[in-house]
């Protein structure tokens, strides 16, 4: 559905009091057009109707006329630079931003995230939140866990085969 048609539906939903539906439509639009500041502003206005300052602050974070209380609520909810970078859901370079303020905000978040991670990051390679790929267990613990799973599968298959044999006896 074209952007204009979806925005018309958002307006109709809001006029009819269907705020959750309008919010979902706007979330979908922001997901499809992550660099459109106008859509982000509309989504923030919808979250204000819900009384959710952190989410309103999230979507107004790139605007110079943002509310300081909403910005503080956003920064409190998404406490690390990595969390903020993921929450902002930007795509591509900061140079794609429509205003100098937005470019500055995006660059500040990206630089803070790079400093925190200890290596350069970009908006196209947003960190996943620091999930560890290593289990942190000793090799013996990992082996025993794997052996236990294998034993459970073998026991299941043995019971299944025994039942199948008993069925045909």
ChimeraX attribute file (.defattr): number of C-alpha atoms within 10 A of each C-alpha:
attribute: neighborCount
match mode: 1-to-1
recipient: residues
	/A:1	5
	/A:2	6
	/A:3	11
	/A:4	9
	/A:5	10
	/A:6	16
	/A:7	17
	/A:8	11
	/A:9	16
	/A:10	21
	/A:11	15
	/A:12	14
	/A:13	17
	/A:14	16
	/A:15	11
	/A:16	10
	/A:17	11
	/A:18	13
	/A:19	19
	/A:20	15
	/A:21	14
	/A:22	24
	/A:23	22
	/A:24	14
	/A:25	18
	/A:26	23
	/A:27	17
	/A:28	13
	/A:29	18
	/A:30	22
	/A:31	16
	/A:32	11
	/A:33	15
	/A:34	18
	/A:35	19
	/A:36	16
	/A:37	20
	/A:38	14
	/A:39	19
	/A:40	26
	/A:41	22
	/A:42	21
	/A:43	24
	/A:44	26
	/A:45	20
	/A:46	21
	/A:47	21
	/A:48	16
	/A:49	13
	/A:50	14
	/A:51	11
	/A:52	16
	/A:53	21
	/A:54	22
	/A:55	23
	/A:56	28
	/A:57	26
	/A:58	27
	/A:59	28
	/A:60	26
	/A:61	28
	/A:62	24
	/A:63	18
	/A:64	12
	/A:65	9
	/A:66	17
	/A:67	15
	/A:68	11
	/A:69	13
	/A:70	22
	/A:71	21
	/A:72	16
	/A:73	19
	/A:74	23
	/A:75	18
	/A:76	12
	/A:77	14
	/A:78	18
	/A:79	11
	/A:80	15
	/A:81	22
	/A:82	22
	/A:83	19
	/A:84	21
	/A:85	22
	/A:86	16
	/A:87	14
	/A:88	19
	/A:89	17
	/A:90	22
	/A:91	17
	/A:92	14
	/A:93	14
	/A:94	20
	/A:95	13
	/A:96	13
	/A:97	21
	/A:98	14
	/A:99	14
	/A:100	14
	/A:101	15
	/A:102	20
	/A:103	16
	/A:104	15
	/A:105	17
	/A:106	22
	/A:107	17
	/A:108	13
	/A:109	19
	/A:110	22
	/A:111	17
	/A:112	19
	/A:113	23
	/A:114	17
	/A:115	13
	/A:116	13
	/A:117	14
	/A:118	9
	/A:119	9
	/A:120	13
	/A:121	17
	/A:122	18
	/A:123	19
	/A:124	11
	/A:125	11
	/A:126	17
	/A:127	18
	/A:128	11
	/A:129	12
	/A:130	9
	/A:131	7
	/A:132	8
	/A:133	6
	/A:134	6
	/A:135	8
	/A:136	9
	/A:137	9
	/A:138	8
	/A:139	10
	/A:140	9
	/A:141	11
	/A:142	13
	/A:143	12
	/A:144	11
	/A:145	12
	/A:146	12
	/A:147	12
	/A:148	12
	/A:149	12
	/A:150	12
	/A:151	12
	/A:152	12
	/A:153	11
	/A:154	12
	/A:155	12
	/A:156	12
	/A:157	12
	/A:158	12
	/A:159	11
	/A:160	12
	/A:161	12
	/A:162	11
	/A:163	11
	/A:164	11
	/A:165	10
	/A:166	9
	/A:167	8
	/A:168	6
	/A:169	5
